[in-house]
Amino acid sequence: MRALLPLLAGGVLASAACSATHVVRPLPRGASQVSFSFGGPLLPEKVVTKVVPYATVGWQRGVTDALTVGGALHATMAAFGVAGGELSATHRLLGDRDDALALAGTAHGYLFTGEGGTRVYPGASLVGSWRPGTGTLLYGGGTAVGQFDGTPSAVLNPLLGAQRSLGRRLAVQAEFKWMGANADTRAGVFEGESSLGGRGAMAVQLGAVLHRGGIR
């Protein structure tokens, strides 16, 4: 796993910060949630778990009905002596929390610091969501994470996911992502594993949300 550190700190896996528990739709004003996420790129030949065990824990709060802010800690990075975290702000662009269709944009800021120095990565995401019925949310979109000392300068990550409420305060979430869709991964850590045409890597992330104030 130590061989994964350059990639984790280099930006491709930094996009995992936009984890399976990122905010798909802004929370109501005053509502808050604690989020957990686990999972990453599929590397069946390189890691025992078959999936990179990238874990995050975060907190989000609705500032207004259209704006949610929050942050998260990247627990996996601590195993490499690196402190990692993120800040985010999600704004509703179209639709409402209860509408069948909605669109939201998120601005992200990622920070990693350790013996190798400190790195900051800006990011943005655009996610559309569809509510087929009470308690279920399907979504799709993508994220872009910028890096100042690597190629490409912006790492693209298309994604699809689903969230299901289990009662008023708990929801579970699963997300499938093509991480680094525009990055050449035929050599190095990935060596083409789970890539498409030598680009990026397929990733699976599972998450859970504990909501204060009830969810739908």
C-alpha positions as CSV (number, residue, x, y, z in Angstrom):
1,M,0.0,0.0,0.0
2,R,2.9,2.4,0.5
3,A,3.4,2.4,-3.3
4,L,0.0,4.1,-3.6
5,L,1.1,7.2,-1.7
6,P,2.3,9.2,-4.7
7,L,-1.0,8.7,-6.5
8,L,-3.0,9.4,-3.4
9,A,-1.2,12.7,-2.9
10,G,-0.9,13.4,-6.6
11,G,-4.5,14.2,-7.4
12,V,-6.1,11.2,-9.0
13,L,-7.1,9.6,-5.7
14,A,-7.5,13.0,-4.1
15,S,-10.7,13.2,-6.1
16,A,-12.0,10.4,-3.8
17,A,-12.5,13.3,-1.4
18,C,-15.7,13.9,-3.4
19,S,-16.7,10.6,-1.8
20,A,-19.9,8.6,-2.0
21,T,-21.4,10.7,0.8
22,H,-20.9,14.1,-0.9
23,V,-24.0,16.3,-0.9
24,V,-26.2,15.5,-3.9
25,R,-28.9,17.9,-2.9
26,P,-28.5,20.8,-0.4
27,L,-29.9,20.1,3.1
28,P,-32.7,22.2,4.6
29,R,-31.6,25.3,6.5
30,G,-30.3,24.3,9.9
31,A,-30.2,20.6,9.2
32,S,-26.9,18.7,9.5
33,Q,-25.5,15.3,8.9
34,V,-22.4,13.1,9.6
35,S,-21.2,11.2,6.6
36,F,-18.9,8.2,6.1
37,S,-17.4,6.8,3.0
38,F,-15.3,3.8,2.2
39,G,-13.9,2.5,-1.1
40,G,-11.8,3.5,-4.1
41,P,-10.3,2.2,-7.3
42,L,-10.6,-1.5,-8.2
43,L,-7.1,-3.0,-8.0
44,P,-7.7,-6.8,-7.7
45,E,-4.1,-7.7,-8.5
46,K,-2.4,-5.1,-6.2
47,V,-4.4,-5.0,-2.9
48,V,-5.8,-7.8,-0.8
49,T,-9.1,-6.0,-0.4
50,K,-9.5,-5.8,-4.3
51,V,-10.6,-2.1,-3.8
52,V,-8.3,0.6,-2.4
53,P,-9.6,1.1,1.2
54,Y,-9.9,4.9,1.1
55,A,-12.0,6.1,4.0
56,T,-13.4,9.6,4.9
57,V,-15.6,11.0,7.6
58,G,-17.4,14.3,7.2
59,W,-19.9,16.8,8.5
60,Q,-22.3,19.0,6.5
61,R,-24.8,21.7,7.4
62,G,-27.5,23.6,5.6
63,V,-26.8,27.3,5.7
64,T,-29.9,28.1,3.7
65,D,-32.3,25.8,1.9
66,A,-30.2,26.3,-1.3
67,L,-26.6,26.2,0.3
68,T,-24.9,23.5,2.3
69,V,-21.3,23.7,3.6
70,G,-19.1,21.1,5.2
71,G,-15.8,19.3,5.5
72,A,-14.3,15.9,5.8
73,L,-11.2,14.2,7.2
74,H,-9.4,11.5,5.0
75,A,-8.7,8.7,7.5
76,T,-6.7,6.5,5.1
77,M,-4.0,9.2,4.5
78,A,-3.1,9.1,8.3
79,A,-1.7,5.6,7.8
80,F,1.0,7.2,5.5
81,G,1.7,10.0,8.0
82,V,-0.2,12.5,5.9
83,A,-3.0,14.7,7.2
84,G,-5.7,15.1,4.6
85,G,-9.0,17.0,4.6
86,E,-11.5,19.0,2.5
87,L,-13.9,21.8,2.6
88,S,-17.0,22.0,0.3
89,A,-20.0,24.2,-0.5
90,T,-22.9,22.8,-2.5
91,H,-25.5,25.2,-4.1
92,R,-28.8,24.2,-5.7
93,L,-28.9,25.3,-9.4
94,L,-32.2,23.8,-10.5
95,G,-35.1,22.2,-8.7
96,D,-35.8,21.7,-5.1
97,R,-35.1,19.2,-2.4
98,D,-38.5,17.4,-3.0
99,D,-38.6,17.8,-6.8
100,A,-38.3,14.8,-9.1
101,L,-35.4,16.4,-10.9
102,A,-32.7,18.7,-9.5
103,L,-29.2,20.0,-10.3
104,A,-26.5,21.0,-7.8
105,G,-22.9,22.3,-8.1
106,T,-20.2,22.0,-5.5
107,A,-16.9,23.8,-4.9
108,H,-14.2,21.7,-3.2
109,G,-10.9,22.5,-1.6
110,Y,-8.5,19.6,-0.6
111,L,-5.4,19.9,1.6
112,F,-2.8,17.2,2.2
113,T,0.3,17.8,4.4
114,G,3.1,15.5,5.6
115,E,6.8,15.0,5.4
116,G,6.7,15.6,1.6
117,G,5.2,19.0,2.1
118,T,1.8,20.5,1.7
119,R,-0.4,20.2,-1.4
120,V,-3.7,22.0,-2.2
121,Y,-6.1,20.9,-4.9
122,P,-9.2,22.9,-6.0
123,G,-12.2,21.0,-7.3
124,A,-15.7,21.3,-8.6
125,S,-18.6,19.0,-9.3
126,L,-21.9,19.1,-11.1
127,V,-24.5,16.5,-10.2
128,G,-28.0,15.9,-11.5
129,S,-30.4,13.8,-9.4
130,W,-33.8,12.1,-9.9
131,R,-36.2,11.0,-7.2
132,P,-38.3,8.1,-8.5
133,G,-40.1,7.8,-5.2
134,T,-40.0,8.5,-1.5
135,G,-36.7,7.5,0.1
136,T,-34.8,6.9,-3.1
137,L,-32.4,9.2,-5.0
138,L,-30.5,8.4,-8.2
139,Y,-27.8,10.7,-9.4
140,G,-25.1,11.2,-12.0
141,G,-22.5,13.8,-13.0
142,G,-18.9,14.3,-12.6
143,T,-16.1,16.1,-10.7
144,A,-12.9,17.8,-11.8
145,V,-9.9,18.2,-9.5
146,G,-7.0,20.5,-10.4
147,Q,-3.4,19.8,-9.8
148,F,-0.6,22.3,-10.3
149,D,2.4,19.9,-10.6
150,G,1.0,17.0,-12.6
151,T,-0.5,15.9,-15.9
152,P,-3.3,16.3,-16.7
153,S,-3.8,19.7,-15.0
154,A,-7.5,18.8,-14.2
155,V,-8.5,15.2,-13.4
156,L,-12.0,14.3,-14.5
157,N,-14.2,11.8,-12.7
158,P,-17.6,10.8,-14.2
159,L,-19.9,9.2,-11.6
160,L,-23.3,7.4,-11.1
161,G,-24.8,6.7,-7.7
162,A,-27.9,5.9,-5.7
163,Q,-29.0,6.8,-2.1
164,R,-31.7,5.0,-0.1
165,S,-33.1,6.2,3.2
166,L,-33.5,3.6,6.0
167,G,-35.8,5.5,8.3
168,R,-35.8,9.2,9.1
169,R,-32.1,9.6,10.2
170,L,-30.1,7.0,8.2
171,A,-29.3,6.7,4.5
172,V,-26.9,4.4,2.7
173,Q,-25.3,5.3,-0.6
174,A,-23.4,3.5,-3.4
175,E,-21.4,5.2,-6.1
176,F,-19.6,4.0,-9.2
177,K,-16.9,6.3,-10.6
178,W,-14.5,6.4,-13.4
179,M,-11.6,8.1,-11.6
180,G,-9.1,9.9,-13.7
181,A,-11.0,9.3,-16.9
182,N,-8.5,11.6,-18.8
183,A,-5.4,10.3,-17.1
184,D,-3.0,7.7,-18.7
185,T,-2.8,4.8,-16.2
186,R,-1.1,2.2,-18.4
187,A,2.0,2.5,-16.3
188,G,2.8,3.2,-12.6
189,V,0.5,2.1,-9.8
190,F,-2.5,1.2,-11.8
191,E,-0.8,-0.4,-14.8
192,G,-4.0,-0.6,-16.7
193,E,-6.0,-2.4,-13.9
194,S,-9.7,-1.6,-14.2
195,S,-9.0,1.2,-16.7
196,L,-10.9,1.9,-19.9
197,G,-8.6,2.2,-22.9
198,G,-5.6,2.8,-20.6
199,R,-7.4,5.7,-18.9
200,G,-8.2,6.1,-15.2
201,A,-9.6,3.3,-13.1
202,M,-13.0,2.1,-12.1
203,A,-13.9,2.8,-8.5
204,V,-16.7,1.7,-6.1
205,Q,-17.5,3.6,-3.0
206,L,-20.0,2.9,-0.2
207,G,-21.3,5.4,2.2
208,A,-23.7,6.1,5.0
209,V,-25.3,9.4,6.3
210,L,-26.5,10.0,9.8
211,H,-28.9,12.9,9.5
212,R,-30.0,15.3,12.3
213,G,-33.5,16.6,11.6
214,G,-34.8,13.7,9.4
215,I,-34.3,12.7,5.8
216,R,-36.6,11.8,2.9
